[in-house]
Amino acid sequence: MSNPGRVRFETTLEVRDACLCLHLQRAARAVARRFDAAFRPLGLTSGQFSLLMSLNRKEPPAMGSIAALLAMDRTTLTANLKPLERRGLVQVKTDPADRRSRRLVLTPAGRKLLATAVPIWRDTHAALDGLLPRSDPEDLRRDLLALS
């Protein structure tokens, strides 16, 4: 008879070997560590780079659209914006068309830092693509996009 309060060790092995969530989390952490190390001389994290890049638009985007793009809630986005604001890389401004809404503005200093970071991103990205000998990086990106 099985014990309903206990999970068999075989199940632990099954999850370790087959769990897509676990494998994605591990890969995401490893990839983020590589980009964090690459961006460290600029005082940026991989998440900050992604956030700055998401603001690189002709018109300042609304907070909601950036939160959706980065798959984070508005509270998390606000917390992630604070250090970038303190560094003068981003400004949060009231939307003139809707005073309740906020627009995110990439400052000239933010644009300059982003331009400096792009070659680092390209080099790191190319190195990571090279670590995928058994798969096509484009297929992987499409598959990951399908999951999100």
N, C-alpha and C positions, 0 to 999 in steps of 0.2 A: 504494500500500500504506500502511495506517495505521501509525503509530508507537505501540506499546503503552505506551511510557513517557511519552506526552505527551497532554494533554487539549486538544482544539481550543477556540479562543476562542469559537466558537459555543455550545459546551457551557457556558462561563462565563456567557454571556448567558442561556441557557436557565435555569440555576440562579438567576441574579439575578432573573429575571422570574417564575419559576414556583415556586420552592422555598417551600413552606409553612413549613418550619422557619425559614428565614431571615426571612421576613416576620413570623412570630410573635415571633422574638427581637427584631427591630427595634422592633416595636410594644410589646412588653413593656418594653424599655428606655426607650422614650419615655414610656410611661404611668408607669413607676416614677419617672422623673426629675420628672414633674409632681407626683406625690404627695410625693416627697421634698422638693421645694421648698415645697409647701404645709405639710408637717409640720415643716419646719426650725425655725420659732419655738418649737416644743414640744420640740425636741431628739430628735425621732423620725424614723425612716426609714419608708418604705412597708412594708417587710418587718416592722419592729417593730410597726407598727400592726396588720398582719394577725395577727401572733403574739399580741399582747395581746387582740385581738378574739376569737381562737380560744379563749382561756382564759375568756372571759366566759360562764360557765355556773353553774348552781345547785350542781353538785358539781365539785370539781377533777378535770380530765381526766388520764388517764394519758399519759405521754410518747409512747407508741406511737401512740395515736389522734391526737395533735396532729401528729406527724411524718407520718402518713398523710394527714391533712387538708391539710397544707401541701406535700405531695409532696416531702419532704426526708428524708434519713436521720437517724437518731438523733444521730449525731456532729455533723452540721450544726445540728440543733435545739439541742443542748447548747451549741454555740459561739454561737448566736444568743441563747440565754437569758442568757448571762453578763453582758452589759452591762445587761440589764433587771434582773437580780438585784442588780448593784452599785448601781443607782439605787433599789433598794427597791420596784420595781414588780411583781416576781414572786418567789415563793419555790418552791423545789423541795423537796418533802417526801416522806418514805418513806410508801408506801401501808400503812396499818395492817393491811389484809387480806392483803398479800403484801409482805413486807419487801424483796424483791428489786426490786419495782416502785417507780416514782417518780410522784408526782402533782404537777401544776403549779397553783400557787395565785396568783391575781391579788390583790395586796394592796390595801388601801384607797387607797394612793397610785396604784397602777396603775389602779384603777377611776376615780379622779378624773381622771387624765390621759386615759384612754380617753374619758370623758364630754366632756372639752374637745376632743378630737380629732374626735369624730363630726361636729359641724357643718362642720368643715374638710373632712372626707371627703365629706360630702354635696355641698358646693359644688363641690369639685374633680370629683367624679363627674358631677354635672349638666353641668359644662363639657365634660367628655370625651364624654358622651352627645351633646351638641350638635355635636361634631366628626364625627359619623357621619351625614352627610346622605343617603347612599345606602343605608343599611341600618338595620334596626330593632335597637337595642341589645339587646333581649330575645332576638332571633334569634341575635345574635352570642354572647351569654352561653350560650345553649343549645348552639350549635355548639362553643364552646370546652369546655364541660363534656363534650360527647360525646367530644372528643379526650383528655380526661384520664381 
